[in-house]
Amino acid sequence: MLGLCEAIDKGLVHEIWVYGDADVPDVSAAEILEQKPVYDENRQRVPGQMNRCAGNGCFDPRTSSPALAPCASPGSTTPGAGLLLESLSHGLESTGGSPTGPIPYLRRYFIPFASFDLDTRYGLPFRSWYVCPYTGPTRRTA
């Protein structure tokens, strides 16, 4: 029998998902939070290093959950498959597109794939479309 962090350290567990329904009035959570191991350019895990900002936000370093804080990747989303995928996509964007993302090998290929290099590729004054304000119609829900 291994503890959760021991199983992760041995490479037996790579992800843990915690799903929360954000429609509950007293729930307030980030769209998706991830904490992932850090890897080097040779795709080797860097011992003892975890990126607590691998999702669409960062874990609070003062978290009170010792079972999750050092080793897990929980996420929280709003209901519906489309919104779940949209939330998970933000986590992938952060993992692969962030200059401080935990997997340099992925970052090398993800940044051009996701067009997060518009400044260097096309000489635009911004890196990605995320800097553009959204001023379109209000999103409708069914």
C-alpha positions in Angstrom: 0.0 0.0 0.0 1.3 3.4 -1.0 0.1 6.8 0.0 -1.1 9.2 -2.7 2.1 11.2 -3.0 4.2 8.1 -2.9 2.2 6.6 -5.8 2.7 9.9 -7.7 6.4 10.0 -7.0 6.8 6.4 -8.3 5.0 7.5 -11.5 1.9 5.3 -10.9 -0.5 8.2 -10.7 -0.4 11.2 -13.0 -3.7 13.0 -12.5 -6.4 13.3 -9.9 -9.6 15.1 -10.9 -12.0 16.7 -8.4 -15.2 18.0 -10.0 -17.4 20.6 -8.3 -20.7 22.0 -9.4 -20.3 25.7 -9.5 -24.1 26.2 -9.8 -24.4 25.6 -6.1 -24.9 29.1 -4.7 -22.4 28.8 -1.8 -19.6 27.4 -4.0 -16.9 29.7 -5.4 -13.9 28.1 -7.1 -11.5 28.7 -9.9 -12.3 27.4 -13.3 -9.5 24.9 -13.3 -6.5 24.6 -11.0 -3.6 22.2 -11.7 -0.4 21.4 -9.9 2.0 19.4 -12.1 5.5 18.1 -11.8 8.2 20.1 -13.5 10.2 18.5 -16.3 13.5 19.5 -18.0 14.2 19.9 -21.8 15.1 16.1 -21.9 11.6 15.2 -20.6 13.0 14.1 -17.3 11.1 15.0 -14.1 12.9 17.6 -11.9 13.0 16.0 -8.5 11.1 17.9 -5.8 9.7 20.6 -8.1 6.0 21.2 -8.7 4.4 24.0 -10.7 1.4 25.1 -8.6 0.2 27.4 -11.4 -0.1 24.8 -14.2 -3.8 25.5 -14.7 -5.8 28.6 -15.2 -4.7 30.1 -11.9 -2.6 29.1 -9.0 -3.0 27.0 -5.9 -2.8 29.1 -2.7 0.6 28.2 -1.2 -1.0 28.2 2.2 -3.5 25.5 1.3 -4.8 23.5 4.2 -5.1 20.2 2.3 -1.9 18.3 2.9 -3.2 15.4 0.8 -3.7 17.5 -2.3 -1.3 20.4 -2.0 2.0 18.6 -2.6 1.0 16.3 -5.4 -2.5 16.5 -7.0 -4.2 18.3 -9.9 -7.8 19.2 -8.9 -10.1 21.2 -11.2 -13.5 22.9 -10.8 -15.9 23.7 -13.6 -19.4 24.7 -14.4 -21.9 22.0 -15.5 -22.1 20.8 -19.1 -19.7 19.0 -21.4 -18.9 22.0 -23.5 -18.1 24.2 -20.5 -16.1 21.4 -19.0 -14.0 21.1 -22.2 -13.6 24.8 -22.3 -12.3 24.9 -18.7 -9.9 21.9 -19.3 -8.6 23.7 -22.4 -7.6 26.7 -20.3 -5.5 24.2 -18.2 -3.8 22.9 -21.3 -3.1 26.4 -22.5 -1.4 27.2 -19.3 0.6 24.0 -19.2 1.7 24.2 -22.8 1.6 27.9 -23.6 2.9 29.6 -20.4 6.5 30.7 -20.5 6.8 29.1 -17.1 4.9 26.0 -18.0 6.1 22.8 -16.3 6.9 20.9 -19.6 9.4 22.7 -21.8 9.2 20.1 -24.6 5.4 20.6 -24.8 5.8 24.4 -24.7 8.1 24.3 -27.7 5.5 22.9 -29.9 2.3 24.1 -28.2 3.0 27.8 -28.5 3.1 27.9 -32.3 0.2 25.3 -32.5 -2.0 27.5 -30.4 -0.9 30.8 -32.0 0.6 32.0 -28.7 3.5 33.6 -30.7 1.6 36.2 -32.8 4.2 38.8 -31.9 7.2 36.9 -33.1 5.5 35.0 -36.0 3.6 38.0 -37.5 5.1 41.0 -35.8 1.9 41.9 -34.0 2.1 44.0 -30.8 0.6 41.2 -28.7 1.5 37.5 -28.0 -2.0 36.0 -28.3 -5.7 37.0 -28.8 -6.2 36.9 -25.1 -5.1 40.5 -24.8 -8.1 41.7 -26.9 -11.1 42.8 -24.9 -14.3 40.9 -25.5 -17.0 43.4 -26.2 -19.5 41.2 -28.1 -23.0 40.2 -27.0 -23.6 38.7 -23.6 -23.2 34.9 -23.5 -26.7 33.3 -23.2 -27.4 30.1 -21.3 -30.2 27.7 -21.9 
